[in-house]
Amino acid sequence: MDSSGWPVPSSSQSSSHYARHGLSRRAFIGGAAAAAAGTSLGSGLLWPAAASAGSFSVPPPRPSPATTTVDGVDFHFVDPFHAGVDPSSITDFKGFAGVADVQGTGTGRNPDGSVETLLFDTDMRFMQGTYVGLDGKVHQATFGFV
Amino acid sequence: MFWTVPLQSGREDDGHGGVRVDLDDGKARMRAKNLRVRDFFNIPNALFRFQSPASVRATVSFDIRWLGPATGRSAVTSPPGSSGRLLMSPATMRWSAQNAQGFSFKSNPSGTTSVFGQLGRVRNGIFAH
């Protein structure tokens, strides 16, 4: 999960606030250089929705023009973890929006049957309301940044 | 679109998911059940897709609650082109997922830590003003 999260082995937990957040999607985006330089990403999972126009069950919205650059590539989202920041990943939108960064633990079960305790740290968002789609028409829907 | 998928609008109670918002109380709930996604294994690969296979089929279920109380009400100040009002509200989350390779994950129900939670009404693009 936009995703919903990103479980990592609990053994990678550190008392360092930065280290713990260094494994989150949010911190990775903000600190891509550190991550690319070798920060352990563990055996964690990421569950980003692979959204393309063809995969939408409703008329696709327009991506936010606001971008975050990682290794020279622009991605259409913003760091939403500040008061007053519109967390929407779509534009030409009006309605409710929300964002949650939640941390916790859970149990991962591997294909070989082994089980391990994992940490997760999420960046989950929603947008519910009216938007102008790529088709130029006005629609209503709910989207998740998962 | 970047990590953005449609959820069923206003049907949070039907077991498949959706979003329900109560800004007066600073509360909201976002749910999905067996939402089909792709598992890219890690964030670098999700962004640049250098692994092979780059991703596998997966499903995820989640239940996120913004519990209130509403605090820190503020105007939207960024990004440029956005306006609206937001409030801070702590969140909890339960979730599970499984991918086509046989890996599964289930969050611990004993508790989570809300690092950041924010809700509100926003307008952007052609609706900004």
Contacts between the chains, C-beta under 8 A, distances in Angstrom:
chain1	res1	chain2	res2	distance
A	1	B	37	6.9
A	1	B	60	4.9
A	1	B	62	6.3
A	1	B	95	6.5
A	1	B	97	6.7
A	2	B	3	4.1
A	2	B	4	7.9
A	3	B	3	7.1
A	3	B	37	7.1
A	3	B	60	6.7
A	4	B	60	5.3
A	4	B	62	4.9
A	4	B	93	7.6
A	4	B	95	4.8
A	4	B	97	6.8
A	5	B	93	7.8
A	5	B	95	6.5
A	5	B	107	7.9
A	6	B	42	7.7
A	6	B	43	6.8
A	7	B	105	5.3
A	25	B	43	5.6
A	28	B	43	4.7
A	28	B	44	7.6
A	29	B	43	7.9
A	35	B	43	7.3
A	35	B	44	6.6
A	36	B	44	6.8
A	41	B	42	4.6
A	41	B	43	7.0
A	41	B	44	7.0
A	44	B	41	7.9
A	44	B	42	6.1
A	45	B	39	5.8
A	45	B	41	6.3
A	45	B	42	7.6
A	45	B	97	6.9
A	45	B	99	7.2
A	45	B	103	6.8
A	45	B	105	6.4
A	46	B	39	7.0
A	46	B	40	5.3
A	46	B	41	6.5
A	46	B	42	5.6
A	46	B	43	5.4
A	46	B	45	7.8
A	46	B	46	5.0
A	47	B	37	5.1
A	47	B	38	7.9
A	47	B	39	5.8
A	47	B	40	8.0
A	47	B	58	6.1
A	47	B	60	5.1
A	47	B	97	5.6
A	48	B	3	4.4
A	48	B	37	6.9
A	48	B	38	6.9
A	48	B	40	5.8
A	48	B	46	4.8
A	49	B	3	5.4
A	49	B	4	6.8
A	49	B	5	4.1
A	49	B	35	7.7
A	49	B	37	4.6
A	49	B	38	7.1
A	50	B	37	6.9
A	50	B	38	3.9
A	50	B	40	7.9
A	50	B	55	6.5
A	51	B	1	4.2
A	51	B	2	7.6
A	51	B	3	7.0
A	51	B	4	5.3
A	51	B	5	5.2
A	52	B	1	7.5
A	55	B	5	7.5
A	56	B	1	8.0
A	56	B	5	7.6
A	56	B	6	5.8
A	57	B	6	5.4
A	58	B	6	4.8
A	60	B	1	6.7
A	61	B	1	6.9
A	61	B	4	7.4
A	62	B	125	7.1
A	63	B	1	5.5
A	63	B	2	6.4
A	63	B	4	7.7
A	64	B	79	7.5
A	64	B	124	7.4
A	65	B	81	7.0
A	65	B	125	7.9
A	66	B	79	3.8
A	66	B	80	7.7
A	66	B	81	7.7
A	70	B	47	5.9
A	71	B	47	8.0
A	71	B	48	7.3
A	73	B	47	7.3
A	73	B	48	7.5
A	75	B	2	5.4
A	75	B	47	6.8
A	76	B	1	7.5
A	76	B	2	4.9
A	77	B	2	5.1
A	77	B	3	7.2
A	78	B	78	7.5
A	78	B	79	5.4
A	80	B	118	7.2
A	81	B	115	7.7
A	81	B	116	4.6
A	82	B	78	7.9
A	83	B	72	5.8
A	83	B	74	5.1
A	83	B	86	7.0
A	83	B	88	6.6
A	83	B	118	7.0
A	84	B	74	4.7
A	84	B	75	6.3
A	84	B	76	5.7
A	84	B	77	4.0
A	84	B	78	6.7
A	84	B	86	6.2
A	85	B	76	7.3
A	85	B	77	7.3
A	85	B	78	5.3
A	85	B	79	7.3
A	85	B	86	7.9
A	85	B	118	7.8
A	86	B	76	5.0
A	86	B	78	7.1
A	86	B	79	6.5
A	86	B	82	3.7
A	86	B	84	6.5
A	86	B	86	7.8
A	86	B	122	4.6
A	86	B	124	6.0
A	87	B	118	6.9
A	87	B	122	7.9
A	88	B	82	7.2
A	88	B	122	5.9
A	88	B	124	5.9
A	89	B	1	7.0
A	89	B	2	5.8
A	89	B	3	7.0
A	89	B	4	4.7
A	90	B	1	7.3
A	90	B	4	6.4
A	91	B	81	7.5
A	91	B	124	5.3
A	91	B	125	3.8
A	92	B	124	7.2
A	92	B	125	3.4
A	92	B	126	4.9
A	92	B	127	6.4
A	93	B	122	7.3
A	93	B	123	7.4
A	93	B	124	5.6
A	93	B	125	6.3
A	93	B	127	6.6
A	94	B	121	7.7
A	94	B	122	7.1
A	94	B	123	4.2
A	94	B	124	7.6
A	94	B	127	4.0
A	95	B	121	6.9
A	95	B	122	7.3
A	96	B	19	7.1
A	96	B	21	4.5
A	96	B	23	7.5
A	96	B	28	7.5
A	96	B	119	7.2
A	96	B	120	7.3
A	96	B	121	6.1
A	96	B	122	7.9
A	97	B	84	7.8
A	97	B	86	7.9
A	97	B	119	7.4
A	97	B	120	6.4
A	97	B	121	7.5
A	97	B	122	4.7
A	98	B	19	7.7
A	98	B	21	7.2
A	98	B	28	5.3
A	98	B	30	6.9
A	98	B	66	6.2
A	98	B	117	7.6
A	98	B	118	6.6
A	98	B	119	4.3
A	98	B	120	7.6
A	99	B	116	7.1
A	99	B	117	7.1
A	99	B	118	5.3
A	100	B	30	7.9
A	100	B	64	5.4
A	100	B	66	6.7
A	100	B	91	3.7
A	100	B	93	6.5
A	100	B	114	7.2
A	100	B	116	7.2
A	100	B	117	4.9
A	101	B	91	7.9
A	101	B	114	7.6
A	101	B	115	4.1
A	101	B	116	4.1
A	101	B	117	7.4
A	102	B	64	7.2
A	102	B	91	5.4
A	102	B	92	6.6
A	102	B	93	4.2
A	102	B	112	4.9
A	102	B	113	6.8
A	102	B	114	5.8
A	102	B	115	6.7
A	102	B	117	7.8
A	103	B	112	6.4
A	103	B	113	4.5
A	103	B	115	5.8
A	104	B	93	6.9
A	104	B	107	5.5
A	104	B	108	6.1
A	104	B	111	7.0
A	104	B	112	3.7
A	104	B	113	6.6
A	105	B	107	7.3
A	105	B	108	4.7
A	106	B	95	8.0
A	106	B	96	8.0
A	106	B	105	5.6
A	106	B	106	5.5
A	106	B	107	3.9
A	106	B	108	5.1
A	107	B	105	7.0
A	107	B	106	5.5
A	107	B	108	7.0
A	108	B	103	6.8
A	108	B	104	7.2
A	108	B	105	4.8
A	109	B	103	6.9
A	109	B	104	4.8
A	109	B	105	7.5
A	110	B	102	7.5
A	110	B	103	5.9
A	111	B	101	5.7
A	111	B	102	3.4
A	111	B	103	6.0
A	118	B	105	6.5
A	120	B	95	7.8
A	120	B	105	7.9
A	120	B	107	6.6
A	121	B	115	7.6
A	122	B	93	6.2
A	122	B	95	7.9
A	124	B	30	6.8
A	124	B	62	7.1
A	124	B	64	5.6
A	124	B	93	6.9
A	126	B	7	7.1
A	126	B	19	4.8
A	126	B	28	7.7
A	126	B	30	4.9
A	127	B	4	8.0
A	128	B	9	6.5
A	128	B	10	7.7
A	128	B	19	4.8
A	128	B	21	6.7
A	130	B	127	7.4
A	132	B	125	7.2
A	132	B	126	6.3
A	140	B	9	6.6
A	141	B	6	5.6
A	141	B	9	5.3
A	142	B	6	6.9
A	142	B	7	4.6
A	142	B	8	6.8
A	142	B	9	4.0
A	142	B	10	7.1
A	142	B	18	5.9
A	142	B	19	5.0
A	143	B	4	5.3
A	143	B	5	6.7
A	143	B	6	5.6
A	143	B	7	6.5
A	144	B	4	7.2
A	144	B	5	5.7
A	144	B	6	7.8
A	144	B	7	4.7
A	144	B	19	7.8
A	144	B	30	6.7
A	144	B	32	6.7
A	144	B	35	7.8
A	145	B	2	7.9
A	145	B	3	5.4
A	145	B	4	5.4
A	146	B	3	6.3
A	146	B	4	7.7
A	146	B	5	5.8
A	146	B	32	7.4
A	146	B	35	6.7
A	146	B	37	6.4
A	146	B	60	7.0
A	146	B	62	7.8
